[in-house]
Amino acid sequence: MEGFFKAPVTGKFRFLTSCDDSCKLKLNVDEPLEPSTAVQLLSRGCCRSYRDTDIEDKSDTSSELGVSFSDWVYLT
């Protein structure tokens, strides 16, 4: 699936994924209309539970944070 994300306001955003089997999330902040140079923010492989994004500790220090959540991205 391909699509576009328009930030509702200027600021920092963090994305999360939920997928069955595998998925990748790519975003091009510098040239939004050029998908060929998008940077990969998240990659999840193989067989996950349905909507397995619920982790108990969603703080910045959580060791599980990298599983579903991207780093912060500044968007305008």
N, C-alpha and C positions, 0 to 999 in steps of 0.2 A: 504494500500500500504506500502511496506517496501522497503528500499533502503539504499544506502551508500552515504556519502558525503566526498569527499577528498578535503581538503583545498588546494587551488592553491598556497598559500604562508603561512608561519607561521605568526600568528597574531591574533587580536581580530576580531570576527565575531558576527553578530547579524542576526537572522533569522526572517522571517515573514511568516504568513500563510494567505491563502485565501481558504475558503472551503464553500461548501453548506451543510447545516444541522449541522454536527459537525466534529471536527478533533482534533487530539493530535499530537504534535511533540515531539519525544523523541530522545535523543542523548547520546551515551556513549563515553565520552572523554577519560576515563582511559583505557578501553578495547574495542576498536572500533569493534572488530569482535564478541563481546558478547552482542547481543541485549537484552537478558533477564535482564540485570542489567542497562539498559539505564535510564537516568534521564529525566523526563518530563520538557520540556522547555516552551511549550505553550499548552493551551487547549482552544478550542472555542466550544461553544454549540449552537445548535438550530438556524436554519433559518437566515442566513446572506444574504445580497445582493451579487450578483456576483462581485468578486474582490473588496470587500469593504475595501481595504487597504489604500486608498487615504485619509489621514487626513491632515489638513492644517499645523499643527505644529508638526514636527517630531523631535523636540529638546528633549534633555534628561529630561527636566522638564515638558514636556507635560503630562497632566492627561490622555490623550488618548493613550499614548505610549504603555501601557501594553495590549491593546486590540489586536494588531496584531504583535507586535515586541517582541522578546525574550530579555533577559538580554544578555550582552556581554559574549562570550565564547572564551577562548584562545585555539586555535588549532595549531598543528604542522604538 
